[in-house]
Amino acid sequence: QVQLVESGGGLVQAGGSLRLSCAASGSIFGFNTMGWYRQAPGKQRELVATCTNDGSTNYAGSVKGRFTISRDNAKNAVYLQMNSLKTDDTVVYYCNLFMLGLARKYDYWGQGTQVTVSS
């Protein structure tokens, strides 16, 4: 069983920066993707950024150029550096780990961390 623990959320003024961290405990194997998603109240969870274990990244258009995802495979950790934050970025951010096993997929989520950007 894998557990994901997020940290780094909080309150920041518009234009400021925050860095989210997510550490995974448990067995991580094979081809896998760690990433960040976010969800506003009453809306579907949406992709923010993902990074595969071989370093390929993917970003939502709304954060490209402002957010940077990185991974430390040795620590089973993923980070999200968020710069030039906007009030629209105010939501709960969730860490995700997706793994492809031989016979099944594994999909794990963190508990979420609140990011609030004030104007």
GROMACS elastic network, one bead per residue, 0.5 to 0.9 nm:
[ bonds ]
;  ai    aj funct       b0    kb
    1    25     6  0.82713   500
    1    26     6  0.59182   500
    1    27     6  0.71484   500
    2    24     6  0.65855   500
    2    25     6  0.55134   500
    2    27     6  0.64707   500
    2    28     6  0.77243   500
    2    97     6  0.87814   500
    2   108     6  0.70389   500
    3    23     6  0.81661   500
    3    24     6  0.56104   500
    3    25     6  0.53059   500
    3    26     6  0.67104   500
    3   108     6  0.73917   500
    3   109     6  0.77916   500
    3   110     6  0.71399   500
    4    22     6  0.63740   500
    4    23     6  0.56593   500
    4    25     6  0.65875   500
    4    95     6  0.70042   500
    4    96     6  0.76715   500
    4    97     6  0.80329   500
    4   108     6  0.74348   500
    4   109     6  0.64442   500
    4   111     6  0.76409   500
    5    21     6  0.81224   500
    5    22     6  0.53981   500
    5    23     6  0.53593   500
    5    24     6  0.65507   500
    5    25     6  0.83872   500
    5    95     6  0.79556   500
    5   109     6  0.89476   500
    5   110     6  0.57790   500
    5   111     6  0.71361   500
    5   112     6  0.84908   500
    6     9     6  0.83325   500
    6    20     6  0.70890   500
    6    21     6  0.55412   500
    6    23     6  0.66222   500
    6    24     6  0.89884   500
    6    93     6  0.89274   500
    6    94     6  0.77370   500
    6    95     6  0.67662   500
    6   110     6  0.64621   500
    6   111     6  0.72652   500
    6   112     6  0.67561   500
    6   113     6  0.65287   500
    7    19     6  0.85465   500
    7    20     6  0.57981   500
    7    21     6  0.52190   500
    7    22     6  0.64172   500
    7    23     6  0.87427   500
    7   112     6  0.87114   500
    7   113     6  0.67011   500
    8    18     6  0.70104   500
    8    19     6  0.57542   500
    8    21     6  0.60477   500
    8    22     6  0.88068   500
    8   113     6  0.75339   500
    8   114     6  0.88311   500
    8   115     6  0.85959   500
    9    18     6  0.70972   500
    9    19     6  0.74324   500
    9    20     6  0.61550   500
    9    21     6  0.87445   500
    9    92     6  0.86544   500
    9    93     6  0.81872   500
    9   113     6  0.54110   500
    9   114     6  0.53636   500
    9   116     6  0.79652   500
   10    18     6  0.78796   500
   10   113     6  0.79576   500
   10   114     6  0.61532   500
   10   115     6  0.50234   500
   10   116     6  0.60529   500
   10   117     6  0.84038   500
   11    18     6  0.87404   500
   11   114     6  0.83919   500
   11   115     6  0.61688   500
   11   117     6  0.58882   500
   11   118     6  0.73059   500
   12    15     6  0.83282   500
   12    16     6  0.60765   500
   12    17     6  0.71190   500
   12    18     6  0.74916   500
   12    85     6  0.81192   500
   12   115     6  0.79677   500
   12   116     6  0.63583   500
   12   117     6  0.50319   500
   12   118     6  0.62546   500
   13    16     6  0.55207   500
   13    17     6  0.83323   500
   13    85     6  0.76791   500
   13    86     6  0.82165   500
   13    87     6  0.83320   500
   13   116     6  0.82840   500
   13   117     6  0.53107   500
   13   119     6  0.60447   500
   14    17     6  0.84786   500
   14    84     6  0.69891   500
   14    85     6  0.53434   500
   14    86     6  0.50952   500
   14    87     6  0.62288   500
   14   117     6  0.55969   500
   14   118     6  0.56521   500
   14   119     6  0.53438   500
   15    83     6  0.70356   500
   15    86     6  0.63757   500
   15   117     6  0.86212   500
   15   119     6  0.88540   500
   16    82     6  0.83253   500
   16    83     6  0.61193   500
   16    84     6  0.54844   500
   16    85     6  0.55536   500
   16    86     6  0.83236   500
   16   117     6  0.83038   500
   17    81     6  0.74415   500
   17    82     6  0.53869   500
   17    84     6  0.62515   500
   17    85     6  0.61932   500
   18    80     6  0.82161   500
   18    81     6  0.62094   500
   18    82     6  0.52285   500
   18    83     6  0.67538   500
   18    85     6  0.81668   500
   18   115     6  0.85143   500
   19    79     6  0.69283   500
   19    80     6  0.55460   500
   19    82     6  0.58852   500
   19    83     6  0.85574   500
   20    78     6  0.83637   500
   20    79     6  0.55282   500
   20    81     6  0.64863   500
   20    82     6  0.78741   500
   20    93     6  0.87383   500
   20   113     6  0.84703   500
   21    77     6  0.71698   500
   21    78     6  0.59970   500
   21    80     6  0.65416   500
   21    81     6  0.87951   500
   21    95     6  0.85275   500
   22    76     6  0.84568   500
   22    77     6  0.54800   500
   22    78     6  0.52930   500
   22    79     6  0.62734   500
   22    80     6  0.87415   500
   22    95     6  0.63574   500
   22    96     6  0.87899   500
   22   110     6  0.80673   500
   23    75     6  0.73777   500
   23    76     6  0.59850   500
   23    78     6  0.66974   500
   23    79     6  0.88362   500
   23    95     6  0.89647   500
   24    27     6  0.86799   500
   24    28     6  0.82672   500
   24    75     6  0.80435   500
   24    76     6  0.54122   500
   24    77     6  0.60796   500
   24    78     6  0.85364   500
   24    97     6  0.82351   500
   25    28     6  0.81952   500
   25    76     6  0.73463   500
   28    32     6  0.78737   500
   28    76     6  0.77734   500
   28    97     6  0.88883   500
   28    99     6  0.75620   500
   29    32     6  0.70784   500
   29    99     6  0.70501   500
   29   100     6  0.81120   500
   29   101     6  0.77220   500
   30    53     6  0.86136   500
   30    99     6  0.67939   500
   30   100     6  0.64357   500
   30   101     6  0.66754   500
   30   102     6  0.88092   500
   31    52     6  0.74752   500
   31    53     6  0.65713   500
   31    54     6  0.82329   500
   31    98     6  0.86007   500
   31    99     6  0.60519   500
   31   100     6  0.58484   500
   31   101     6  0.80154   500
   32    51     6  0.86099   500
   32    52     6  0.57488   500
   32    53     6  0.57097   500
   32    54     6  0.86453   500
   32    97     6  0.70996   500
   32    98     6  0.54733   500
   32   100     6  0.63501   500
   33    50     6  0.65172   500
   33    51     6  0.55578   500
   33    53     6  0.60951   500
   33    54     6  0.89680   500
   33    96     6  0.79125   500
   33    97     6  0.57586   500
   33    98     6  0.51491   500
   33    99     6  0.65430   500
   34    49     6  0.87539   500
   34    50     6  0.57235   500
   34    51     6  0.55028   500
   34    52     6  0.62839   500
   34    53     6  0.77022   500
   34    71     6  0.79448   500
   34    77     6  0.82415   500
   34    78     6  0.65388   500
   34    95     6  0.73385   500
   34    96     6  0.55330   500
   34    98     6  0.64221   500
   34    99     6  0.87855   500
   35    47     6  0.81541   500
   35    48     6  0.76071   500
   35    49     6  0.55811   500
   35    51     6  0.59104   500
   35    52     6  0.83493   500
   35    69     6  0.77264   500
   35    78     6  0.69812   500
   35    79     6  0.83029   500
   35    80     6  0.84707   500
   35    94     6  0.83059   500
   35    95     6  0.57705   500
   35    96     6  0.51961   500
   35    97     6  0.66325   500
   35    98     6  0.85914   500
   36    46     6  0.88136   500
   36    47     6  0.64968   500
   36    48     6  0.54137   500
   36    49     6  0.53836   500
   36    50     6  0.62202   500
   36    69     6  0.84830   500
   36    78     6  0.86940   500
   36    79     6  0.86625   500
   36    80     6  0.75981   500
   36    93     6  0.66074   500
   36    94     6  0.55723   500
   36    96     6  0.59803   500
   36    97     6  0.89666   500
   37    45     6  0.64541   500
   37    46     6  0.53914   500
   37    49     6  0.69593   500
   37    50     6  0.85014   500
   37    92     6  0.85028   500
   37    93     6  0.56943   500
   37    94     6  0.51335   500
   37    95     6  0.64583   500
   37    96     6  0.72818   500
   38    44     6  0.85682   500
   38    45     6  0.54968   500
   38    46     6  0.54231   500
   38    47     6  0.65448   500
   38    48     6  0.65729   500
   38    89     6  0.88835   500
   38    91     6  0.64000   500
   38    92     6  0.55528   500
   38    94     6  0.57836   500
   38    95     6  0.87026   500
   38   112     6  0.85199   500
   39    42     6  0.82798   500
   39    43     6  0.63452   500
   39    44     6  0.61213   500
   39    46     6  0.62376   500
   39    47     6  0.89601   500
   39    91     6  0.59591   500
   39    92     6  0.56184   500
   39    93     6  0.66467   500
   39    94     6  0.79623   500
   40    43     6  0.54030   500
   40    44     6  0.73642   500
   40    45     6  0.73855   500
   40    46     6  0.89984   500
   40    90     6  0.79366   500
   40    91     6  0.51424   500
   40    92     6  0.66190   500
   41    44     6  0.83578   500
   41    91     6  0.79475   500
   41    92     6  0.88017   500
   43    46     6  0.86506   500
   45    94     6  0.89001   500
   46    60     6  0.85671   500
   47    50     6  0.77635   500
   47    59     6  0.75809   500
   47    60     6  0.62829   500
   48    58     6  0.82903   500
   48    59     6  0.58360   500
   48    60     6  0.51760   500
   48    61     6  0.85647   500
   48    62     6  0.82788   500
   48    63     6  0.70262   500
   48    67     6  0.86502   500
   48    93     6  0.86706   500
   49    57     6  0.70958   500
   49    58     6  0.54079   500
   49    60     6  0.62252   500
   49    63     6  0.82934   500
   49    64     6  0.89005   500
   49    67     6  0.81884   500
   49    68     6  0.79538   500
   49    69     6  0.64655   500
   49    80     6  0.81375   500
   50    56     6  0.80685   500
   50    57     6  0.55143   500
   50    58     6  0.52343   500
   50    59     6  0.66977   500
   50    69     6  0.69822   500
   50    70     6  0.87248   500
   50    96     6  0.86105   500
   51    54     6  0.79757   500
   51    55     6  0.58507   500
   51    56     6  0.54170   500
   51    58     6  0.65600   500
   51    69     6  0.68965   500
   51    70     6  0.69722   500
   51    71     6  0.71262   500
   51    78     6  0.82198   500
   52    55     6  0.51899   500
   52    56     6  0.52273   500
   52    57     6  0.65784   500
   52    58     6  0.89444   500
   52    71     6  0.85446   500
   53    56     6  0.75185   500
   53    71     6  0.78810   500
   53    73     6  0.69795   500
   55    70     6  0.81867   500
   55    71     6  0.77614   500
   57    69     6  0.74274   500
   57    70     6  0.84482   500
   58    69     6  0.87197   500
   59    62     6  0.81874   500
   59    63     6  0.67279   500
   59    64     6  0.59241   500
   59    67     6  0.82840   500
   59    68     6  0.85209   500
   59    69     6  0.85343   500
   60    63     6  0.56708   500
   60    64     6  0.63253   500
   61    64     6  0.53052   500
   61    65     6  0.87920   500
   62    65     6  0.87340   500
   62    66     6  0.85967   500
   63    66     6  0.53751   500
   63    67     6  0.55668   500
   63    68     6  0.86301   500
   63    82     6  0.84893   500
   63    89     6  0.89798   500
   64    67     6  0.61316   500
   64    68     6  0.79908   500
   65    68     6  0.76790   500
   65    83     6  0.87115   500
   66    81     6  0.82830   500
   66    82     6  0.61831   500
   66    83     6  0.51433   500
   66    84     6  0.60073   500
   66    85     6  0.76504   500
   67    80     6  0.66747   500
   67    81     6  0.54756   500
   67    83     6  0.59278   500
   67    84     6  0.83516   500
   67    85     6  0.88212   500
   68    79     6  0.80976   500
   68    80     6  0.56714   500
   68    81     6  0.50658   500
   68    82     6  0.66043   500
   68    83     6  0.84182   500
   69    78     6  0.72116   500
   69    79     6  0.56289   500
   69    81     6  0.63593   500
   69    82     6  0.87343   500
   70    77     6  0.85615   500
   70    78     6  0.57493   500
   70    79     6  0.52361   500
   70    80     6  0.65726   500
   70    81     6  0.82044   500
   71    74     6  0.88807   500
   71    75     6  0.85238   500
   71    76     6  0.76046   500
   71    77     6  0.57419   500
   71    79     6  0.61768   500
   71    80     6  0.89713   500
   72    75     6  0.54389   500
   72    76     6  0.59724   500
   72    77     6  0.52312   500
   72    78     6  0.62938   500
   72    79     6  0.83730   500
   73    77     6  0.63906   500
   73    78     6  0.81817   500
   74    77     6  0.78360   500
   75    78     6  0.86928   500
   78    95     6  0.82969   500
   82    85     6  0.65792   500
   83    86     6  0.89618   500
   85    88     6  0.82082   500
   85    89     6  0.65046   500
   85    90     6  0.88020   500
   85   117     6  0.67928   500
   86    89     6  0.54068   500
   86    90     6  0.75930   500
   86   117     6  0.62387   500
   86   118     6  0.80118   500
   86   119     6  0.79758   500
   87    90     6  0.56047   500
   87   116     6  0.74368   500
   87   118     6  0.59522   500
   87   119     6  0.63889   500
   88    91     6  0.79188   500
   88   117     6  0.77115   500
   89   115     6  0.73487   500
   89   116     6  0.73602   500
   89   117     6  0.66939   500
   90   114     6  0.76710   500
   90   115     6  0.53533   500
   90   117     6  0.54168   500
   90   118     6  0.83124   500
   91   113     6  0.85466   500
   91   114     6  0.60724   500
   91   115     6  0.56642   500
   91   116     6  0.66937   500
   91   117     6  0.88979   500
   92   112     6  0.59146   500
   92   113     6  0.53944   500
   92   115     6  0.60138   500
   92   116     6  0.85273   500
   93   110     6  0.89896   500
   93   111     6  0.88729   500
   93   112     6  0.53353   500
   93   113     6  0.52585   500
   93   114     6  0.62146   500
   93   115     6  0.70691   500
   94   109     6  0.66629   500
   94   110     6  0.56905   500
   94   111     6  0.66680   500
   94   113     6  0.65246   500
   94   114     6  0.89512   500
   95   108     6  0.82864   500
   95   109     6  0.57296   500
   95   110     6  0.50924   500
   95   111     6  0.78847   500
   95   112     6  0.69519   500
   95   113     6  0.87564   500
   96   107     6  0.72366   500
   96   108     6  0.56494   500
   96   110     6  0.64672   500
   97   106     6  0.78298   500
   97   107     6  0.58472   500
   97   108     6  0.51428   500
   97   109     6  0.66092   500
   97   110     6  0.87465   500
   98   105     6  0.72904   500
   98   106     6  0.55972   500
   98   108     6  0.64677   500
   98   109     6  0.89403   500
   99   104     6  0.86590   500
   99   105     6  0.57867   500
   99   107     6  0.65891   500
   99   108     6  0.87846   500
  100   103     6  0.80299   500
  100   104     6  0.64210   500
  100   106     6  0.64040   500
  101   104     6  0.51901   500
  101   105     6  0.57135   500
  101   106     6  0.72874   500
  102   105     6  0.82740   500
  109   112     6  0.81461   500
  110   113     6  0.85398   500
